[in-house]
Amino acid sequence: MNFKLHQIQRKDKSAKAGDPTATRSLNLTIFESAITAGLISMSIMTPFYYSIGLDNAEIACAQALFTAVVLMLNLPMGWLADRLSRKWANVIGDFGQTIGFLIYAMADSFTDVVLCECLLGVSISISQGVDFALLRHFSKRISPHEDFFRKQSSKLAFWQNFCALGLVMLGGPLGVIDFRLAIALSGVPSFLGGVASIFVVDDSTKLKQIAENPLKDMCGIVKLAFTKPSLRNRLFVYAIGREMTHSVIWVLTPMLLSVGVPLIIVSLVWVIDCLMRIIGTQLALRYAGGMSASRIFGTPLLLMTVSMSILTIRLNIWTIGFYLLMGITCGWTGATLMPLVQEETPPDKQTTVASLAKVMGQMLYIPVALLTGWAADFHLRYATLVTLVVFVPLGLVVLGRIKRE
């Protein structure tokens, strides 16, 4: 047994030493995905919207329209990336986001915001899912063992949240100076990510088109994903797990302001939230490797339920800290859920299936975001109640299916 373990370890080290191109491309992929994961202007976006006359319902509507654009384009763009080039999908998508944020900085009305959100939606859909496909490909080039890939996924999630932390720390002071300056500078990380992607050597397996009509080909992949029970279950796990921390994030700043937290301190809370996400990724790196899929999903579901229940019952300066459990939840799900999907996905369909997982999440997010924004205009505690009412029942149903696998 020890001899076999030594042989496996020696093969892994040999692969790392003998494949410097894959190692360099893996590191560039992690850098690109990490630097573009955060948003400098995140903590000041809601006050910016208020400053140009938007209310919570209009903010939710704009976000829903953004998500609708990404939803419609995600699967076709993922299919094109698998067919043509995952690397250049990243390059084009990143540079498109850079332009989008520069235009966003000049927005002055609800219509302007919607147009900018749609432009960003197109750019993001081009590169959505590419990072995960490249990460898996280069990880498998370096080591065939799933543990190595899972560790790289957790490593990526850590650096994504670390970069998001740094960007949020920049966003607070910049937002105090000028909201529009913070938004314009949000395009810098995307530009750096696009430059890094140019140097990636993409030798991943390309998707071979089976049907003459691309739409029929995409439908075939979707059908394959849903007829394989283990993959279907993991698609639902990803969609529910990732979206249960998403829509409520837009009311974090209003909740902080409502309980008396000064705007200058609000950015500090966002920094702490990023730290909680980093803790979530580290917990995943340490404990998730040996867990079953049901425990990997059940852990964040429990944390979300505790956090949102307390904030629904009472929202004040003392209970607002329980929102930080959502940061741990987000860090955990970001490190663990997509690898569950990818482990059941053929190599040539990685981007398309990753895009499908995100499409499912976006289909869930749109109505929940609209409902959350509408509820928040009545009372902020109703926004957390929406999260509970939607995601606890859905989560329990999917958790039961995973356990029965």
N, C-alpha and C positions, 0 to 999 in steps of 0.2 A: 504493500500500500504506500509506504514512504517513498519507495523507488518510483512508483507511478506518479506520485505527487511531484517529486523532484523533476521528472521528465516533463510534466505539464508546465511547471514553473520555468524550466529551462527553455521550452519552446516559446513561451510568452516573451521572455527576455530576448531570445533570438529574433523573434518577429519584430520587436520594437527596434532592435539594433539594425536589422536588415531592411527595414522599410522606412527610411527617414522621410520620404515623400508623404507617406500616409500620416506619419506623426506630425509633420509640419502642417499638412492640410487640416488635420484634426484640431490642432491648436488654433489655426486661423478661423476655423468654423466656430469654435468655442468663443473666440474673441469677438467675431462678428455678431453672434447671437447674444452674447452678454452685453456688448456696448449698445446694442439697439433695443434691449429689453426694457430699459427705463425711459422716463420722460421728464426732462428738466422742468417743464411747466405743470406737471401733474397737480401739485398742491395748490396752485393758484388758478387752475382752469375754472372752477366754479365761481370764485370771486370775479374773474374776468368776464364770464358769461353774465353775471349780475350787472357788471359795470356797463355792458352794452344793451341792457334791458331785457334779458332772458329770464324766465322763471323756471322752476324745477321741472314742470311738465315739458317746456320747450327744450330744456337741456336733455331730458330723457328721449324726446322725439328725435333730436339731432343724433344722439348716440344710436338710437334704433335704426335710423336711416343709414348711418355709417355701417352698422352691422349687416343691414340688408344688402348693401353693395358688396361687402366682403363675402356674405353668404352666397350670392349669385355667382360670383367670380371665382371663389375659392377652389371648387372642384375642377373647373376647366383649366385654371392656371396651374393647379397641382398636376393634372394630367399632362399639360404641356411641358412642365419642368421635368417630369419623368421621361417624356418622349424626347425632348431636345437637350436641355442642359439645366441641371439644378444650380450650378454655379452662376450662370448668367441670369437666372431668375432672381437670385439674391442681389446681384449687382444692380440690375434694373430697378428692382423693388426698393432698394435702399436709397438710390439717387432720386427716385420718384418721391420718397418721403421727405427728403431734404428740401426739394422744391415746394412740397405741400406745406411744410411748416413756415417757410418764408412767406408764402401767400397768406397763411392763417394769421400771421402777425398783423395783417392789414384788415382783418375782418371787423365789421362795424354793425352787423345786424344778424338776425336769425337766418336770413337767406344766405348771407356770406358764410356763416358757420356751417350750414348744411352743405354748401358747395365745397368748402374746404374739407369737411368730413368725408364727402364722397370721393374727392381726389385722393385723400389719404387711404381711403378704403380700397381703391383700385391698386395703389402702390403696394399696400400691405398684402393684398390677395396674391400678388405676383410671387412674393417670397414666402408666403405662409406655408409652413410644413416642410420647407426645404432644409432648414437647419437640422431637424430631427432625422431626416433621411440621410443627410451627409454624415451626421454624427454616428449613426448606426453603421454606415458603410465603412468609414475609416476605422471605427472601433473593431469591426469584424476583420478588417485587413490586418490590424495589429495583433488581435487575439481573438480566437474563435469562441471563447467562453463568455456566456451571458453575464457573468459577474463583472467582467471588465466593462462591458457596455453599460450595465446599470451604474457602475461607479462613475463612468464618464457622464452619464445623464445627471447624476447627483452633483457632480463637479460643475457641469454646465449650469444647473439650477442655482448653485451657490454663487457662481460668478455673475449670473444674471441679476440676482438680488443684491449682490455687492455693488455692482455698477448702478443699479436703480437707487441704492442708498446714496451713492456719491452724487448722482444727478439731482435727487430730491434735495440734498443739502445745498446744492448750487441754486436750485429753483426758488427756495424761500427768499434769500436775500435779493436775488435778481427780480423776483416778483414785487418785492417792496419798492424797488427802484422803478420798475416799469413792467407791467404785465406783458406787453408786446415784445419787449426785449427777451424775456424768458421763453416766450413761444418761438421766436425766430431762432434762438440758440438751440432749441430742441432738435433742429435739423442737423447739427454738427455730429452727434453720434451716428446718425444714419449715413452721413457722408464718409466717416471713418470706416464704418462697416462695409460700405460699398467698395472702398479702396482695398480693404483687406481681402474681400471676396475675389477680387481680380487675380490674386496670387494663389488661390486654391486650385489644386490639380484634381479635377473631377473625372475620375475613371470609374464611377459607379455604373451599375448595370442599367441600361436604358430599357424603357418599356417598349415592347413590340406591339404595334397596333394590330388587333385581330380583325375587327369589323371595319368595313370601308368607311362608314360614318363615324366620326370621332365621338358623337353623342352616344351612339350605340355601344362603343367601346367603354366609355365612362360608365354607362348604365350596367354593363357587364361586370365591371369591377365592383360597383356598389352592390349588385346582386350577389356576387361572390362573398363580399364582406358580411352581408346579412344572412346568408345561408350557412355560414360557419358559426355555430353557437358560441364558441369561446371568443371569437373575434367580435361578434355582435354584442355580447355582454360587456366586453371591454370598451367598445365604442360608447355605450351608454354610461359606463363608469366614468370615462373621460369627460363626456359632455356635462354630466351632472356635477362631478367633482370639481371641475374647473369653474363652472358658471355659478356655483353657490357662493362664491366670494366676490363675484364680478359686479352685479348691478348695484349692490348696496354701497360700493366704494364711492359712488358719486354723491352720497349724502354724508360721508364722513366729515368733510369740512363744515357743512351746515350744522351737524350735530355738535361738533367741537365749539363752534361759535355760539350755539344756542345755550350751552352750559357755562359760558363765560370765559372760554379760552381765547386770549388775544390772537389776532391774525399772525403776528410775528412768531408766536409759539406754535401755531398750527403746523407750520413746516417742520418743527421739531418732532411733533407727533407722527408726521409722515416718515420722518427719519427713523423713529422708534419702530414704526410698522415695518419698515424695510429690514431693520435688525431682527424683528420677529420672523420675517420670511427667511432670513439667513439661518436662524435657529431651526426653523422647520426643515430646511434642506439638510442641515447637519444631522438632525434627528433621523431623517430618512436615510442618509448615508450610513448611519450607524446601525439602525434597527430594521429598515424595510427589506434588506437583502434576503433575509430568511423568512419573511412573512408570506402568508398566502394572499391571494388577490383580495379576498373578502376582508382580511384584517387591514390591508393597505388602504382600502376604500373606507372601511368602517371607522378608522381612527379620525380622519378629518371630518367625517359626517358627525361624529360625536362632539368634536370641538366646536363646529359651527352651531350645532344645536344649543350648546351651553351658552355661547357668546350671544347669539341672537335672542335667546329666551330671556336672559337677564336684561338686555337693552330694551326689549319689548315691555317687560314688566315695569322697569324704572330707568329713566334716562336722566342722569345728573353728573356732576363733576367726579363723583366717586365710581359710578358704574361704567362710565365711558371707557375706562381702562380695559374692560373685558372685550372691547373691540379688537384688542391686540391678539386675541386668540385666533382671529381671522387671518392675521399675518402668518402665524405658525401654520394654519390650515393651508394657506395659499403656497407657502414654501414647500410643504410636504407634497401637495398634489402636483406642483410643478416638477418635482424631482421624480415622482413615482408613476404617474398615470399614463403618460405617453409611452414609456417603455413597455408597459403591459400590452398596449395596442400593437406596438412594433414587433414584439416577440411572436405575435400570431400572424404577421403580414409578410407576404412574399417580397424578396429584395427589390424586384423591378416595379413594385407598386407602392413603395414606401411613402412617397410624397402624396400620391393620390389618396391613400387611405388616411394619412395624417390630416390631409385637407378635409376629408369626409368627417373625421372626428371633430374638427373645428367647426364644420358646417352644422353638425348636429348641436354643438354647443351654442352656436349663434342663433339657430332656430329657437332654442330655448330662451336665450338671452333677450331677444327682441320683445316678446310680450311681457317678460318679467321686468325689463328695464322700464317699459312704458307704465306698467302697473306700479312699480316702485316710485317713479317720479310723480305719478298722480297721487299716490298715497302720501308721499312726503309733503305735498302742498297742503294736506289736511293736518297731518301731524308727523313729525320725524319718526316717532316710534312705530307708526304704521308701516314705514319702509322696512324695518327689521322684521315686523310681523309677516310681511309678504314673503320674505326670504324663508321664514320658517314654514309657512303654509304650503309653499311650492316645493321646496327641496327636501324636507324631511320625509313626506310620503313617497316621493319619487326615489329618494335614496334608499329607503327601506325595501322597496320593491326590487330594485336592482341588486341590493345586498343579498336578498334572498335567492335571487337567480345565481349569483356568483357562488354562494355557498352550496347550491345544488349541483354545480358543475362536476 
